[in-house]
Amino acid sequence: MNSNPSMPSLDTFKLPAGSAPVACVDIGGTKVAVNIVDEHGVRGKLAEPTATTGKPDALGLQIIRLIGQSCAQAGVPVAHIARVGVASCGPFVLCQGLVELAAPNICGGQAGPARGLPNDWKTALLEAPLRAAFPQVRVENDGIGALEAERRWGALQADGVPMAHCAYVTWSTGIGTGLCVDGHVLRGKNGNAGHAGHTFVVSNDDALCGCGNVGDVESLVAGNAIARRFAPQGYPDAATLFVAAYAGDTRATAIIDDLCEVMGRMLYDLIATLDVQRISIGGSVYWHHRDYLLPRLRAVVRGKLPPLTDGCELVSAGLGERVGDFGALALVA
């Protein structure tokens, strides 16, 4: 069910008549999702766990295979795919101008064996294998894809017009953002603008991020961080932690309040740095518990430097759980 009555339905979205089909790819630290979109709609949706074993090109080859399977399911010849849009977790590294992933939740060579990933990749090949297989490929950070989708179809618009000063934040397996100031989506030299999840907030020896940092935002509050940090206390994942809090477990409630303090401070830093008017928040950890988390996040930000914060609102993503799918679509539609 759509949480927003005006939210478009991906299931009924169609490209204009006569448009060539496009492939939409959403890469997360947990799963890869692919679908085909053409004048007949969105079809051939497939998802599977993100490839983290084998050679560094395993992820790129996985995506090519999934696009082929999605085309077969949709009845679309692979040769007819005109463009491929890829919204991916980062950071990115450019090799001869082509994007490779240095994603902490995919590449085990970033933090080393302590993170438990089954590879020693420093980067995962992405754009090069895709460009060898398809004529046009656009790769963007998934925060940027979600930002563009939220500005086009979701909560980051006012009276149908995309907001000029806004941000999207995902609280999921990792922490990511997309940033827009003065109507310009920020990308940076390697397409990595918006990696606020890897900003330092504390020195905490139990908070090793997959990027190698100790004590950054992602290492403290991301979905995989919750599992690593609080399993010894009886909370093996985020869902268990929140269920306990809903049942009146004061220790679980205190942990969540601490998580919101960290995330709220990151949101405040974005507001203070960028002077945005609205931040929309999505991602699996946030979305499934948004009614519980949003008031707490607003409370952390409220009252801090009112000339900046009074003019900014925190809202739930208008595209709900489908923001990742819409993010990939926004890159090519």
C-alpha positions as a printed Julia matrix, in Angstrom:
333×3 Matrix{Float64}:
  0.0     0.0     0.0
  1.28    3.49   -0.84
  1.95    5.61    2.24
  1.35    8.75    0.18
 -1.89    8.98   -1.82
 -0.14   11.07   -4.51
  2.81    8.7    -4.78
  3.14    7.27   -8.3
  2.86    3.54   -8.7
  5.91    1.9   -10.2
  3.67   -0.97  -11.27
  1.74    1.31  -13.64
  4.64    3.53  -14.8
  5.21    3.55  -18.57
  7.62    5.27  -20.91
  6.1     7.31  -23.78
  4.85    5.33  -26.76
  7.65    4.35  -29.11
 10.35    4.58  -26.42
 13.08    1.97  -26.48
 13.27   -0.22  -23.36
 15.66    0.67  -20.55
 17.11   -1.39  -17.71
 17.04   -0.12  -14.13
 19.53   -1.48  -11.59
 19.56   -0.79   -7.85
 22.71   -2.01   -6.07
 22.74   -2.19   -2.29
 25.05   -3.79    0.2
 22.48   -6.56    0.7
 20.79   -7.09   -2.66
 20.76   -6.17   -6.34
 17.41   -5.45   -8.01
 16.81   -5.19  -11.77
 13.77   -4.44  -13.91
 12.97   -3.47  -17.49
 10.85   -0.41  -18.34
  9.31    0.43  -21.72
  6.1     1.77  -23.23
  4.27   -1.23  -21.78
  5.4    -0.56  -18.21
  7.73   -1.98  -15.59
  8.37   -5.68  -16.02
 10.76   -8.49  -15.25
 11.56   -7.45  -11.67
 14.32   -9.64  -10.23
 16.39   -9.39   -7.06
 19.08  -11.49   -5.45
 21.86  -11.06   -2.86
 24.69   -8.81   -3.97
 27.65  -10.79   -5.31
 30.61  -10.67   -2.91
 32.58  -13.77   -3.9
 34.81  -14.62   -6.83
 36.78  -12.09   -8.87
 36.32   -8.29   -8.64
 34.17   -8.33  -11.79
 31.62  -10.66  -10.15
 29.15   -7.84   -9.44
 29.3    -6.46  -12.97
 28.76   -9.93  -14.42
 25.9   -10.54  -12.01
 24.13   -7.41  -13.25
 24.61   -8.35  -16.91
 23.14  -11.79  -16.17
 20.2   -10.34  -14.25
 19.42   -7.87  -17.04
 19.38  -10.78  -19.47
 17.06  -12.77  -17.21
 14.83   -9.73  -16.67
 14.61   -9.19  -20.44
 13.68  -12.83  -20.96
 10.99  -12.6   -18.3
  9.63   -9.4   -19.85
  9.8   -10.71  -23.41
 12.25   -7.99  -24.46
 15.35   -8.82  -26.56
 18.5    -7.79  -24.71
 19.76   -6.13  -27.89
 16.84   -3.68  -27.7
 17.96   -2.19  -24.34
 18.83    1.43  -25.14
 20.09    2.59  -21.75
 21.04    1.13  -18.39
 20.62    3.21  -15.25
 22.54    2.04  -12.19
 21.89    3.51   -8.74
 24.57    2.05   -6.48
 25.9     2.3    -3.0
 29.38    3.86   -2.94
 31.95    5.24   -2.62
 33.11    5.25   -6.23
 36.64    5.11   -7.59
 37.28    6.2   -11.17
 39.59    4.0   -13.24
 40.24    5.5   -16.67
 37.06    7.49  -16.18
 34.89    4.46  -15.4
 33.22    3.79  -12.05
 34.43    1.02   -9.78
 32.85    0.44   -6.38
 34.77    0.75   -3.13
 31.61    0.01   -1.16
 32.3    -0.96    2.47
 29.51   -3.55    2.52
 30.68   -5.22   -0.7
 34.48   -4.9    -0.85
 36.26   -6.79    1.92
 39.6    -5.19    1.14
 38.5    -1.88    2.67
 38.42   -2.83    6.36
 40.06   -6.26    6.12
 39.05   -9.62    7.6
 37.61   -8.07   10.77
 34.43   -7.17    8.86
 33.92  -10.76    7.71
 33.29  -10.17    4.01
 34.29  -13.17    1.84
 36.64  -11.27   -0.49
 39.7    -9.03   -0.45
 38.52   -6.65   -3.16
 39.68   -3.06   -2.93
 37.14   -2.25   -5.64
 34.43   -4.09   -7.56
 34.38   -3.56  -11.33
 31.11   -2.05  -12.43
 30.93    0.41  -15.31
 33.56   -1.22  -17.55
 31.81   -4.6   -17.92
 28.43   -2.91  -18.33
 29.69   -0.6   -21.08
 31.12   -3.6   -22.88
 27.63   -5.11  -22.95
 25.27   -2.12  -23.43
 25.36    1.04  -25.57
 24.58    3.63  -22.89
 25.2     3.29  -19.16
 24.68    5.87  -16.42
 26.03    5.07  -12.95
 25.2     7.3    -9.99
 25.38    7.0    -6.25
 22.07    5.55   -5.04
 21.59    8.61   -2.84
 21.65   10.78   -5.97
 19.25    8.45   -7.76
 16.86    8.56   -4.83
 17.25   12.34   -4.56
 16.36   12.8    -8.23
 13.37   10.46   -7.85
 12.15   12.25   -4.72
 12.47   15.62   -6.48
 10.63   14.32   -9.53
  7.91   12.16   -7.99
  8.23   12.17   -4.2
  8.51   14.35   -1.11
 11.19   16.79   -2.35
  8.87   18.92   -4.43
  6.52   21.78   -3.67
  3.4    22.27   -5.78
  4.81   19.83   -8.31
  8.12   21.71   -8.67
 11.39   20.08   -7.58
 12.88   21.79   -4.53
 16.1    23.72   -5.09
 17.59   23.15   -1.61
 17.03   19.64   -0.31
 18.56   16.28    0.57
 17.66   12.61    0.66
 19.0    10.33    3.4
 18.83    6.54    3.5
 19.07    4.66    6.79
 19.48    1.08    5.67
 22.28   -1.5     5.46
 24.48    1.59    5.15
 23.94    5.34    5.47
 23.85    7.45    2.31
 22.69   10.85    1.14
 21.93   12.81   -2.01
 22.35   16.57   -1.91
 20.89   19.45   -3.91
 21.77   23.14   -3.39
 20.58   26.05   -5.54
 18.93   23.54   -7.85
 22.19   21.72   -8.53
 22.62   18.07   -7.57
 26.06   17.77   -5.97
 28.37   15.02   -7.27
 32.0    15.91   -6.58
 35.19   14.86   -8.35
 34.43   11.11   -8.29
 30.67   11.2    -7.83
 31.01   10.74   -4.07
 29.45   13.94   -2.74
 27.0    13.07    0.01
 28.88   10.36    1.88
 27.85   11.85    5.2
 27.55    8.33    6.59
 31.33    8.21    6.74
 31.73   11.39    8.74
 33.23   10.87   12.19
 31.11   11.41   15.27
 32.86    9.47   18.08
 35.84    7.29   18.81
 34.24    3.96   19.59
 36.29    0.78   19.53
 33.26   -1.46   18.9
 32.21    0.48   15.79
 34.36   -0.64   12.84
 32.92    0.5     9.53
 33.44   -1.51    6.38
 35.38    1.45    5.0
 37.99    1.01    7.76
 36.86    3.98    9.85
 36.18    3.47   13.53
 33.4     5.64   14.91
 31.76    7.08   11.79
 27.98    7.39   11.49
 27.53    4.21    9.44
 29.59    2.15   11.87
 27.29    3.22   14.7
 23.74    3.21   13.34
 23.52    1.35   10.01
 21.51   -1.85    9.86
 24.59   -4.06    9.8
 26.16   -2.0    12.61
 23.15   -2.61   14.85
 23.6    -6.35   14.36
 27.34   -6.23   15.06
 27.16   -3.93   18.05
 24.11   -5.22   19.91
 23.89   -8.95   19.19
 25.83   -9.66   22.41
 23.08   -7.8    24.3
 20.35   -9.97   22.77
 19.45   -7.88   19.73
 20.79   -9.75   16.69
 19.27   -7.35   14.15
 17.4    -4.07   13.88
 13.99   -5.75   13.77
 14.58   -7.52   17.08
 15.79   -4.3    18.68
 12.67   -2.38   17.66
 10.28   -5.17   18.62
 11.86   -5.14   22.07
 11.47   -1.38   22.34
  7.81   -1.54   21.29
  7.27   -4.13   24.03
  8.62   -1.74   26.67
 12.23   -2.94   26.91
 13.9     0.14   28.42
 17.38   -0.98   27.42
 16.3    -1.31   23.76
 14.62    2.09   23.96
 17.81    3.66   25.3
 19.84    2.1    22.48
 17.45    3.48   19.86
 17.54    6.91   21.47
 21.34    6.82   21.18
 21.06    5.8    17.52
 18.7     8.7    16.88
 21.11   11.07   18.6
 23.85   10.08   16.16
 21.61   10.19   13.1
 19.97   13.41   14.24
 23.34   15.09   14.61
 24.26   14.02   11.08
 20.99   15.52    9.82
 21.72   18.73   11.71
 25.19   18.88   10.16
 23.66   18.59    6.69
 21.22   21.41    7.47
 23.93   23.63    8.92
 26.32   22.98    6.05
 23.91   23.13    3.1
 21.03   25.33    4.34
 18.42   22.97    2.88
 14.67   23.4     3.23
 13.67   19.74    3.41
 15.27   16.34    4.0
 13.39   13.19    3.06
 14.4     9.96    4.77
 14.07    6.39    3.55
 15.85    3.05    3.73
 14.8    -0.23    5.3
 15.82    0.5     8.9
 14.05    3.86    8.87
 11.04    2.96    6.75
  9.84   -0.01    8.77
  9.98    2.06   11.97
  9.37    5.57   10.64
  6.5     6.43   12.97
  8.78    5.67   15.92
 11.96    7.26   14.54
 10.83   10.45   12.83
  9.64   12.28   15.99
 12.9    11.35   17.72
 15.03   12.61   14.84
 13.05   15.85   14.7
 13.55   16.3    18.45
 17.34   16.02   18.09
 17.42   18.73   15.41
 14.74   21.02   16.86
 15.99   24.17   18.58
 19.6    23.92   17.43
 20.57   27.17   15.67
 16.96   28.12   14.86
 17.81   30.51   11.98
 18.86   27.39   10.05
 16.82   24.57   11.5
 13.47   26.39   11.79
 13.36   26.61    8.01
 14.02   22.92    7.36
 11.61   20.02    7.75
 12.35   16.33    8.1
  9.88   14.05    6.3
  9.54   10.42    5.3
 10.38    9.56    1.7
  7.39   10.16   -0.52
  8.25    7.09   -2.62
  8.31    4.8     0.37
  9.91    1.4     0.02
 10.13    1.82   -3.77
 12.51    4.78   -3.65
 15.44    2.6    -4.77
 13.53    1.36   -7.82
 12.4     4.88   -8.69
 15.98    6.1    -8.14
 17.34    3.83  -10.87
 14.43    4.77  -13.12
 15.07    8.5   -12.62
 18.53    8.06  -14.13
 17.21    6.88  -17.51
 13.52    7.8   -17.8
